[in-house]
């Protein structure tokens, strides 16, 4: 068996780290590193990820990945977008439900972006999953908006589906797979 490539994932979110490790376990050894990096404020995940990757590389000086996720709600003109973490921290579990109130337009999408940077080569990938915001918080496994996001084609939230099923279908899974393919073809 050949040795797995090592890659640094810069993230302070252990839930995300565990998802990365699970999805990449067959091809990459993921080393997590939590860094305090200033984030630019933008609705563009591409701008945020590229900036974070370059700033992180100045510290880590090894090939690395950064990831950012946004939760874009149609009724709110795309908000909270990349600011979902702050909405969840301040409004609590089910922040998106609170923001939508009784609105009948509950369309939303999860968008995940990953940027790989090794000091020279920068690879950016993005993937999305459409769905709707549930009317109430649904308990189960997960974090963030998992408790209120029902992906298209399903009648359960990510949290009700559980992490194993979520890791097969989510935008994070899709973008990790795209990034993995890009890294393998650039090697």
C-alpha positions as CSV (number, residue, x, y, z in Angstrom):
1,X,0.0,0.0,0.0
2,X,1.4,3.4,-1.0
3,X,1.8,6.2,1.6
4,X,-1.0,8.7,1.8
5,X,-0.2,12.3,0.9
6,X,-0.2,14.6,3.9
7,X,-2.1,17.8,3.8
8,X,-2.8,20.5,6.3
9,X,-6.4,21.6,6.8
10,X,-6.6,25.0,8.5
11,X,-9.8,25.1,10.5
12,X,-10.9,25.8,14.0
13,X,-14.1,23.8,13.4
14,X,-13.6,20.2,14.6
15,X,-16.9,19.1,13.0
16,X,-15.5,20.2,9.6
17,X,-12.2,18.6,10.3
18,X,-13.8,15.3,11.1
19,X,-15.9,15.4,7.9
20,X,-12.7,16.1,5.9
21,X,-10.8,13.2,7.6
22,X,-13.7,10.9,6.9
23,X,-14.2,11.8,3.3
24,X,-10.4,11.9,2.5
25,X,-9.4,8.9,4.6
26,X,-8.5,6.7,1.6
27,X,-6.1,9.1,-0.1
28,X,-4.9,11.9,2.2
29,X,-3.7,12.1,5.8
30,X,-5.3,15.3,7.1
31,X,-3.4,17.3,9.7
32,X,-5.5,19.9,11.4
33,X,-4.1,23.3,12.3
34,X,-6.1,26.0,14.0
35,X,-4.9,29.5,13.2
36,X,-6.2,32.9,14.0
37,X,-6.3,34.6,10.6
38,X,-8.1,37.8,9.8
39,X,-10.9,37.1,7.4
40,X,-12.0,39.6,4.8
41,X,-15.7,40.4,4.8
42,X,-17.2,39.5,1.5
43,X,-20.2,37.6,0.0
44,X,-17.7,35.9,-2.3
45,X,-16.5,32.6,-0.9
46,X,-13.8,32.6,-3.5
47,X,-12.4,35.9,-2.2
48,X,-12.6,34.7,1.4
49,X,-10.9,31.3,0.7
50,X,-8.1,32.7,-1.5
51,X,-7.2,35.3,1.1
52,X,-7.3,32.8,4.0
53,X,-5.2,30.3,2.1
54,X,-2.5,32.9,1.3
55,X,-2.5,34.3,4.9
56,X,-2.3,30.7,6.4
57,X,0.5,29.7,4.1
58,X,2.6,32.6,5.5
59,X,2.4,30.9,8.9
60,X,2.3,27.2,8.0
61,X,4.7,27.1,5.0
62,X,3.3,23.8,3.8
63,X,0.7,22.8,1.3
64,X,-2.7,23.5,2.9
65,X,-6.4,23.6,2.4
66,X,-8.9,26.2,3.7
67,X,-12.6,25.8,3.5
68,X,-15.5,28.2,3.8
69,X,-19.2,27.5,3.7
70,X,-22.1,29.7,3.1
71,X,-25.8,29.3,3.5
72,X,-27.6,31.4,1.0
73,X,-31.4,31.9,1.5
74,X,-33.3,33.2,-1.5
75,X,-35.9,35.1,0.5
76,X,-33.1,37.1,2.2
77,X,-31.3,37.9,-1.0
78,X,-28.5,35.4,-0.3
79,X,-28.0,36.3,3.4
80,X,-26.6,35.0,5.7
81,X,-24.2,33.6,3.1
82,X,-20.7,33.2,4.4
83,X,-21.8,34.9,7.6
84,X,-23.9,31.9,8.7
85,X,-21.5,31.1,11.6
86,X,-22.1,34.5,13.2
87,X,-25.8,34.3,12.7
88,X,-25.9,30.8,14.4
89,X,-23.6,32.0,17.2
90,X,-25.8,35.0,17.9
91,X,-29.3,33.7,17.2
92,X,-28.7,30.0,18.2
93,X,-29.6,26.7,16.6
94,X,-32.1,27.3,13.9
95,X,-31.1,30.9,13.2
96,X,-32.3,30.5,9.6
97,X,-35.7,29.5,10.8
98,X,-35.9,32.6,13.0
99,X,-34.7,34.8,10.1
100,X,-37.4,33.5,7.7
101,X,-40.3,33.6,10.2
102,X,-43.5,32.6,8.4
103,X,-42.1,33.2,4.9
104,X,-43.4,30.7,2.4
105,X,-40.2,31.0,0.2
106,X,-37.9,28.7,2.1
107,X,-35.4,27.9,-0.8
108,X,-31.8,27.9,0.2
109,X,-28.5,26.5,-0.8
110,X,-25.4,25.3,0.9
111,X,-22.2,26.4,-0.9
112,X,-18.8,25.1,0.1
113,X,-15.5,26.4,-1.2
114,X,-12.0,25.0,-0.8
115,X,-8.8,26.6,-1.7
116,X,-5.5,24.7,-1.9
117,X,-2.3,26.7,-1.7
118,X,1.3,25.5,-1.7
119,X,3.0,28.9,-2.0
120,X,2.9,28.8,-5.8
121,X,-0.1,26.9,-7.1
122,X,-3.6,28.0,-6.0
123,X,-6.5,25.7,-6.7
124,X,-10.1,26.9,-6.0
125,X,-13.1,24.6,-6.1
126,X,-16.7,25.2,-5.2
127,X,-19.9,23.1,-5.0
128,X,-23.4,23.7,-3.9
129,X,-26.5,21.8,-2.7
130,X,-30.0,23.2,-3.1
131,X,-32.8,22.6,-0.6
132,X,-35.2,24.3,1.8
133,X,-35.2,25.6,5.3
134,X,-37.4,23.5,7.6
135,X,-40.1,25.1,9.7
136,X,-38.6,23.9,12.9
137,X,-35.3,22.7,14.3
138,X,-34.9,18.9,13.8
139,X,-32.6,17.1,16.3
140,X,-29.9,14.6,15.2
141,X,-26.2,14.7,14.3
142,X,-24.5,17.7,12.9
143,X,-23.7,21.4,13.5
144,X,-24.7,24.8,12.2
145,X,-27.6,24.8,9.8
146,X,-27.7,20.9,9.6
147,X,-30.7,21.1,12.0
148,X,-32.8,23.1,9.6
149,X,-31.6,22.4,6.0
150,X,-33.5,19.8,4.0
151,X,-31.5,19.0,0.8
152,X,-33.3,18.5,-2.5
153,X,-34.5,15.0,-3.0
154,X,-34.9,14.3,0.7
155,X,-37.6,14.9,3.3
156,X,-35.2,15.1,6.3
157,X,-32.7,17.7,7.4
158,X,-29.0,16.9,7.3
159,X,-29.1,16.3,11.1
160,X,-31.9,13.8,10.8
161,X,-30.0,12.0,7.9
162,X,-26.9,11.7,10.2
163,X,-23.3,12.4,9.5
164,X,-22.6,9.3,7.5
165,X,-25.4,10.1,4.9
166,X,-24.6,13.8,4.9
167,X,-21.0,13.0,4.1
168,X,-22.1,11.2,1.0
169,X,-24.3,14.0,-0.5
170,X,-23.4,17.4,0.9
171,X,-21.8,20.3,-0.9
172,X,-18.7,19.8,1.3
173,X,-18.5,16.2,0.0
174,X,-18.8,17.4,-3.6
175,X,-16.2,20.1,-3.2
176,X,-13.7,17.8,-1.4
177,X,-14.1,15.3,-4.2
178,X,-13.5,18.0,-6.8
179,X,-10.5,19.3,-4.9
180,X,-9.1,15.8,-4.5
181,X,-9.4,15.3,-8.3
182,X,-7.7,18.6,-9.0
183,X,-4.8,17.8,-6.6
184,X,-4.3,14.3,-8.1
185,X,-4.2,15.7,-11.7
186,X,-1.8,18.5,-10.8
187,X,0.6,16.2,-9.0
